[in-house]
Amino acid sequence: MTRVQQWERRTEIPLLLLAFAFLVAYAIPVVDERVDRDLESFLVVVSWTVWAAFALDFAVRLWLAEQRGQYARSHWYDVALVLVRMLRPLRLLRLLALARVMNRSASSSLVGKVTTYAVGVATMSVGLGALAILDAEQDAKGANITTFGDALWWAASTVTTVGYGDLYPVTTQGRFVALALMVVGIGFVGSVTASVAAWMIGQVNQRKDEPSNQERHQA
């Protein structure tokens, strides 16, 4: 195990908890625009603190890496996530920080459990997608996704590739969110379908291998 992997194992749970704190700090002002100003200021502090923790985590991993240049190039998405926090017009992409940390945790703890992992990713995608689309759409002119309930319904129908068309994004940011959810949805449906098919084939093969009652009596 490399030094980077050892560090990731030690920081996995703390970063996951910070990621959830980041989600709460991001979600409250989006869902409730009338949030108290003092609370909003506190949530901003929480958001920046979590970002600083993510940045420190990447800096430590980069320092521990044997070939830092190659590590930075192969983990360009971590560099982007650190820099995105500085760019207010791209604030929707901050949610990728949560997705990145949760993905790292799930990948190490759910190896081989494809269905559980796929369902977890889909659930997370619906929640994050709903927040992201509401953030992008709720104040836009002509928007039809203006409540969190609408956002959840839209995200669920999009990630499952149903797409009723009753709700749809009207902003450029919202359409990028929709595109990301469509890609996740295609992968989710494919993973679940493949997992169910593999389970059914395994059940059939297991029954074929089991001796019949008559064979057991004869034995």
Secondary structure in CASP SS format (residue, H / E / C, confidence):
PFRMAT SS
TARGET T0000
AUTHOR 0000-0000-0000
METHOD secondary structure of the structure
MODEL  1
M C 1.00
T C 1.00
R H 1.00
V H 1.00
Q H 1.00
Q H 1.00
W H 1.00
E H 1.00
R H 1.00
R H 1.00
T H 1.00
E H 1.00
I H 1.00
P H 1.00
L H 1.00
L H 1.00
L H 1.00
L H 1.00
A H 1.00
F H 1.00
A H 1.00
F H 1.00
L H 1.00
V H 1.00
A H 1.00
Y H 1.00
A H 1.00
I H 1.00
P H 1.00
V H 1.00
V H 1.00
D C 1.00
E C 1.00
R C 1.00
V C 1.00
D C 1.00
R H 1.00
D H 1.00
L H 1.00
E H 1.00
S H 1.00
F H 1.00
L H 1.00
V H 1.00
V H 1.00
V H 1.00
S H 1.00
W H 1.00
T H 1.00
V H 1.00
W H 1.00
A H 1.00
A H 1.00
F H 1.00
A H 1.00
L H 1.00
D H 1.00
F H 1.00
A H 1.00
V H 1.00
R H 1.00
L H 1.00
W H 1.00
L H 1.00
A C 1.00
E C 1.00
Q C 1.00
R H 1.00
G H 1.00
Q H 1.00
Y H 1.00
A H 1.00
R H 1.00
S H 1.00
H C 1.00
W H 1.00
Y H 1.00
D H 1.00
V H 1.00
A H 1.00
L H 1.00
V H 1.00
L H 1.00
V H 1.00
R C 1.00
M C 1.00
L C 1.00
R H 1.00
P H 1.00
L H 1.00
R H 1.00
L H 1.00
L H 1.00
R H 1.00
L H 1.00
L H 1.00
A H 1.00
L H 1.00
A H 1.00
R H 1.00
V H 1.00
M H 1.00
N H 1.00
R H 1.00
S H 1.00
A H 1.00
S H 1.00
S H 1.00
S H 1.00
L C 1.00
V C 1.00
G C 1.00
K C 1.00
V H 1.00
T H 1.00
T H 1.00
Y H 1.00
A H 1.00
V H 1.00
G H 1.00
V H 1.00
A H 1.00
T H 1.00
M H 1.00
S H 1.00
V H 1.00
G H 1.00
L H 1.00
G H 1.00
A H 1.00
L H 1.00
A H 1.00
I H 1.00
L H 1.00
D H 1.00
A H 1.00
E H 1.00
Q C 1.00
D C 1.00
A C 1.00
K C 1.00
G C 1.00
A C 1.00
N C 1.00
I C 1.00
T C 1.00
T C 1.00
F H 1.00
G H 1.00
D H 1.00
A H 1.00
L H 1.00
W H 1.00
W H 1.00
A H 1.00
A H 1.00
S H 1.00
T H 1.00
V H 1.00
T C 1.00
T C 1.00
V C 1.00
G C 1.00
Y C 1.00
G C 1.00
D C 1.00
L C 1.00
Y C 1.00
P C 1.00
V C 1.00
T C 1.00
T H 1.00
Q H 1.00
G H 1.00
R H 1.00
F H 1.00
V H 1.00
A H 1.00
L H 1.00
A H 1.00
L H 1.00
M H 1.00
V H 1.00
V H 1.00
G H 1.00
I H 1.00
G H 1.00
F H 1.00
V H 1.00
G H 1.00
S H 1.00
V H 1.00
T H 1.00
A H 1.00
S H 1.00
V H 1.00
A H 1.00
A H 1.00
W H 1.00
M H 1.00
I H 1.00
G H 1.00
Q H 1.00
V H 1.00
N H 1.00
Q H 1.00
R H 1.00
K H 1.00
D H 1.00
E C 1.00
P C 1.00
S C 1.00
N H 1.00
Q H 1.00
E H 1.00
R H 1.00
H H 1.00
Q H 1.00
A C 1.00
END
